Amino acid sequence: MLIGEHADRGQLCKAVVWSCAGHPERPFGCAVVKMKTKIVQRVCIWYSFSKGEDYRVCLQELTRLFGGDRISERSIRQWWKSFRDGTRTKDNLSDKLSTGRPKSARTDDNCAVVLEHVLADRRVSIPQLSDATGLSMGSIHKILKKDLKMSRICAKVVPRVLRDDERTHRMLISQEWLQKIEDEPDIIKKIITADKSWVWLFDPESKKESSQWIRRNVDSRPKKALRARSTKKLLVLPFFDIEGIIHVEYLQGTVTSEVYIEALMHLRDQIRIKRCDKWVTHDWILLDDNASPHKSYDTLTFHRQVRGVRGPHLPYSPDLAPCDFFFISQTEGKTSWQAV
């Protein structure tokens, strides 16, 4: 808004001050009193400056006229200085047009450079990107999060990362099992599998196992003594099929081929007792993992001698441990394996 748009500049300034002060010769009426805008106050500042008054006098007048809507004292001093220096005139009292802070860092070129560094090294840190690109760490963070839509996550811990040949072998074995299931849908009833788990001779009950129902504000909280887990432990080797557990072998120390062969002999005795139909027809398949004692020369020789059938097992998988999900995870919560 320029002052000369409606009337003579000097007369307008005088009219604004007089009308706001309640001068009897106010040409604009009461409507000017309601014009509590920055432009009006700047007109008053220029008018006071042109009269040669001190800015403190103008400050008092603006406080009396506009009250809480008065611009700050700092702004008054800045306008007073700009009038004195000539950087501002009575024809230029409006705010300067501003388009905001220039977008100097988050440009397409900088985003492409950051993306190139990230693709070259997925583990590069924000400080390293800042040193390599010359951008601030805040700009790097905004480019990664908002522009590139990227996030940093930790690697998933897996038992083993398979090689290409192991993945190919896994695919072939999976196709073989799918074909067997398609040819014989009830083949799962023939499978006897096994898994191993360490069991302590004494394992104190967990916090969840010791929980009790109490009446609120009536019963006191139960207490239990702190007890440590025993240092001695056993290796439990359970064999089971779709009907349940067939045999559980308790082992001490390392499992070798001789120890595993002895466990297989005990398993055959239990199959003859608990699964008579499978023993008579000899129609069962042993499915164990690819541990060294399970596929050693002595163990495979024993399978050939007793005419045992050992099903193909997938190589170590990063996402699948067949027995851990539906058997070991359920029995580990028990305080004793004697109940299994």
Steps between C-alpha positions, in 0.01 A plus 500: 500500500646831397396816676437690180229260382213688669609853596792732544765329708542776754126551542443123537765469769355798685149361464598160629668644808218746567228241449671250729556771761141615488571834328177694429597543133526132416414460131470121492262451792507217749601242238862612525506413869440136409794494255742353752731363236871511455470742209313753713757478775781541249326812366493634855869417544591682178283798596666524842843465337424771246408736785844443653366332814691238698396139445409473869225757448370292210519189719284662767245622247472157332462334838218740590325462166539128420560343842575128466492518120802730495806376312808426708745765612771324302297535181442868571873560541573307178247706302635818658853404396390408147332841459813673629732298273277546197450126441127551555283789384141605540426331168629163618329392820385153395669172592749359255381202303661183626483157344647327802839353558657376175516128461875481461580159650210269408538527124470223243876499442578466871239224538662312211845535657377376840319207337815405311705490821233296681473243220877466495510428875174415673663533843628854449409732787355852487827662624690315224248619240535854634879488460477350151237739362572819697136523613392537861389196692150648534472538123628146447242367746214685324617383158508138616171508688281737299642511149639148452247334737772285656537363851787326680425157645715238668585175325292196590695241697470155341669170586678487169500678165462246222730490201370483145559125473325444836199700384486299179523177699226622729273571205558152354425330832185707544383401153574136584289513817216677318500226239495230771206668674315528170558131424426387857295752708534291821880491491518733801364214716813302420750765606689468830707807577730615779650809654744583779475735797707565813314443828633599843466251784338777703346802337317739736151599402466813296325817606198406293482152650503642854218748434183468709153649510451733796221728619590863451557693824429182698773241436868577527739445213653148503872460550753236401865441576761572239635173367765448236494259212706187547835477327440145377293441192397222264450489127152373421443328165127432448366292208134551410249461220152632430355290785739620770834426663653160428831518684703756699875453525689680780860565409800653673777678319550521128290297257723281284418247233528213751265674746248577229506144364429371851206740524369369166519145633294602803255672264451180300420311821235760593352491150457126534316556830300821437450496122446137417334568164800700381741237628320219321471679167833678545318797356654799676743777405756654734529875444786658697711806432835518324721500809833325459413191713176455303663479157833345587624188324437276803142629541416454133650151511276416795192616304595273211554202726161529669333601174394830648366780285639844569308784342682788330533804724534860391833672558532737793235759441513860627123507556392147586588249771228233453467363853565813701165659425255228601690282747808641672342843552206337681705273723764754602243669724468185712704475819593139437524276197374209710147623427551478126 
